[in-house]
C-alpha cells in the first residue's frame, strides 16, 4: 500500500476543508473498499459476459451517487446488468420503457380520488415506478422532453414534488438510462441540462466472438446464474461516506479543473492550453458539474485500487465518460464526424498534470 501523498502547497487549501483523518484508518478503509468492489464486480460479471469497462463505470457511478447514460444497440444485456446489480446489492429495481405517448404522471405518479369507509371522497397520491432504488429508463430519448424532464429533480435531488408535496426517495437511488444510437426516427434528443445530470455516458460495445459464444452458452445451454448478495443499502451508504475521506491534493483538483476548462474554446484561446481541435470543432465545453464529477469518480477509482488518495491517472481514467456528453460540437465538428471521446482522450494526453 502506498503512503499518503504529502500536502501540495502549489495552491491554497480550499475553505471548509475536512479535518485530517488518521492515515492508518484511511488505508484500512481503502483496503476494505477494494475487496468489496472486486467482489461486487466479480459477482455481476457472472451474469454479464465481458463488458468489464461498463460494469466498472456503473459501479463507480453508483458508489459516487451519480447516474449513468448507456448508449448501445438493443440486446447487449443492459436490463440484465441492472437486474444483477439489484440482486448483488439487495436493492429494489424497476424498469420504465420510454415511448412517445409516455406522460410525466406515468413516471412519478398521480393523484387519484378514492372514498373512505364513510363515503367521503378524498385525493391520494399513487406512487409511480420512479419510487424505487435502481431505475432503468429504457430508450429515454423516445419520450417527449416534457416527460424526460420528470426525471430532472429526481436525478439531482433524490426527491419527487407533486401537488406541492415533496417525497424523498429511499437511498441509494440510481438511474441507468439507455438510448439506441442507430434508430433516431421518432426520438427526442436529451437537452443539455438533462445530459449534465448524468455522471457518466458510457458506450456499450458489441461482444466479440468468444464473448458471444459464452453468452449463448450461459443463457441457452445452461441453467441461469443467480448472483449472490454482497451488500445492502446501509453498506452502500457507509461506503459513500468513506469517499469523503479520500485525499484529493490541490494539484489533482486543479488538474480536473484545467481539464474541464480545456474543453472550452474561449478558455483555450485565453490560456494557451490544449490543442487546435477544441477551437476548431467545439461549440461549448463542459459545465462546472463536470469537474465535480471527475473528482467523485477519481475518489471511487482510488479506493477501488486500494489507495486512500486520488491520483492524476484516476481523473484521466474516467475523463471520456464524464466529459463526452457535456462537450458540444460545432458545425465543422459534426460535418467532419469528430469523435468526442477521442477528442477528450487527446486532451488528457496533452494536458500537463501540473500547471506551469
C-alpha positions, 0 to 999 in steps of 0.5 A: 500500500502506498503512503499518503501523498504529502500536502501540495502547497502549489495552491491554497487549501480550499475553505471548509476543508475536512479535518485530517483523518488518521492515515492508518484508518484511511488505508484500512478503509481503502483496503476494505473498499477494494475487496468489496468492489472486486467482489461486487464486480466479480459477482455481476460479471457472472451474469454479464459476459465481458463488458468489464469497462461498463460494469466498472463505470456503473459501479463507480457511478453508483458508489459516487451517487451519480447516474449513468447514460448507456448508449448501445444497440438493443440486446447487449444485456443492459436490463440484465446488468441492472437486474444483477446489480439489484440482486448483488446489492439487495436493492429494489429495481424497476424498469420504465420503457420510454415511448412517445405517448409516455406522460410525466404522471406515468413516471412519478405518479398521480393523484387519484380520488378514492372514498373512505369507509364513510363515503367521503371522497378524498385525493391520494397520491399513487406512487409511480415506478420512479419510487424505487432504488435502481431505475432503468429508463429504457430508450429515454430519448423516445419520450417527449422532453416534457416527460424526460424532464420528470426525471430532472429533480429526481436525478439531482435531488433524490426527491419527487414534488407533486401537488406541492408535496415533496417525497424523498426517495429511499437511498441509494437511488440510481438511474441507468438510462439507455438510448439506441444510437442507430434508430433516431426516427421518432426520438427526442434528443436529451437537452443539455441540462438533462445530459449534465445530470448524468455522471457518466455516458458510457458506450456499450460495445458489441461482444466479440466472438468468444464473448458471444459464444459464452453468452449463448452458452450461459443463457441457452445451454445452461441453467441461469446464474443467480448472483449472490448478495454482497451488500445492502443499502446501509453498506452502500451508504457507509461506503459513500461516506468513506469517499469523503475521506479520500485525499484529493491534493490541490494539484489533482483538483486543479488538474480536473479543473484545467481539464474541464476548462480545456474543453472550452474554446474561449478558455483555450484561446485565453490560456494557451492550453490544449490543442487546435481541435477544441477551437476548431470543432467545439461549440461549448465545453463542459459545465462546472458539474463536470469537474465535480464529477471527475473528482467523485469518480477519481475518489471511487477509482482510488479506493477501488485500487486500494489507495486512500488518495486520488491520483492524476491517472484516476481523473484521466481514467474516467475523463471520456465518460464524464466529459463526452456528453457535456462537450458540444460540437460545432458545425465543422465538428459534426460535418467532419464526424469528430469523435468526442471521446477521442477528442477528450482522450487527446486532451488528457494526453496533452494536458500537463498534470501540473500547471506551469 
